[in-house]
Amino acid sequence: KNAAFEAAKKGDYEKLKDEELDPIALQFQSAVKSGRGDKLDIKVEGIISGRMFYAEHAKKNGLIDSIGSRDFALKRVNEIRRDAEVENYINSKS
């Protein structure tokens, strides 16, 4: 059960990478592709493999929708949460 972690303690990370990290990375990549849809420019090198993008490039390549302040982000979170609550309520009635 813990063989991958025990091997990693001894400096052998291959099993941990194969059994734990790679599946998590694939799930994350799938979620990004699904969540961003056609907005994501999948042809950009590293866009799905963890490359870092500054805000302007992240927006240009479809990783984000907008650039704003902390207050803007909090306002958007509240809007998204409110919309989700309304949608959940409507779905619960049908």
Summary of the structure (lengths in Angstrom):
residues: 94
radius of gyration: 18.9
end to end distance: 44.3
largest distance: 55.7
contacts: 188
relative contact order: 0.07
helix: 67%
strand: 0%
